[in-house]
Amino acid sequence: MMEQYVLGYSAWGRPVFCEQSGTGRRRVLFCAAFHGSEWITGAVLQRFLTSFRRRPDWQAQATLWAVPWVNPDGAALAMGLLPTWSPQYIVSRAIGGSDPGFPFTWKANGRGVDLNLNYPADWEGAVRVKSPHGPAPMNWPGPFPLSEPESRLMAELAERVRPDVLVTLHAQGEEIYWQYRGFEPPEAQALGEAMARRSGYLLTEVPPASSRAGYKDWFLQSFRRPAYTVECGLGVNPLPLCQLDGICARVLPLLETALFGENAGDDCNFSLPMV
Ligand SMILES: [Zn+2]
């Protein structure tokens, strides 16, 4: 069973797609491209979906909800897809045009809100710690928690699906974050360690400045089920497309482990899809 549908629309009216596939008992939610300049993670998750569609054995064991492009406006802007004469480009240039990397370094959504600081998990703390106090290319937590359509869509999806595990893909650092103030369940560490083994990424603690108001933080606080932020790749965002194969070689096995749990076994061979 495979179904694609529109969860809702972004601040600039782009559809946010979800693909639901599989019929298995284990319920899994994967998402990517919360941050515009980390669009490479959307491509990573699309590749995983290509594999999942071809594996009836996986589909029998798990039901997967995947949202590869949580922030389609920010991704379009950071990919350089918006014409410079478009109203959206002009508005965002007024917000972030002083950044020499504009528009390619843009992380926020179309309204200048950092979606991964927009969740009600010590959102007030994020406002205190982060410096911009208004629309910005990155790091503004927004006017209030869940102020943005994209963050609300993802919260609603998690509440509807109530997945057994959540993985959200970001770009930068080759690390896996799994904790939020003791809300992580005890079994989350073992699964995180298995994901670290399969990928070679480091299972570690979140840097203090970023340890609140994220989607995974809110998910852990709300559901107390395993949730992971995976920081794919290394370098300077936006990571170049030539890193895609290398990142997939490490992150696709990691996602496979998350799909089946820590006992999936290190012997299962992940083959890269020919796309
Ligand atoms: Zn990110």
Boltz pocket constraint, residues with backbone or C-beta under 6 A from the ligand:
constraints:
  - pocket:
      binder: B
      contacts: [[A, 34], [A, 35], [A, 38], [A, 116], [A, 169], [A, 170], [A, 171]]
      max_distance: 6.0
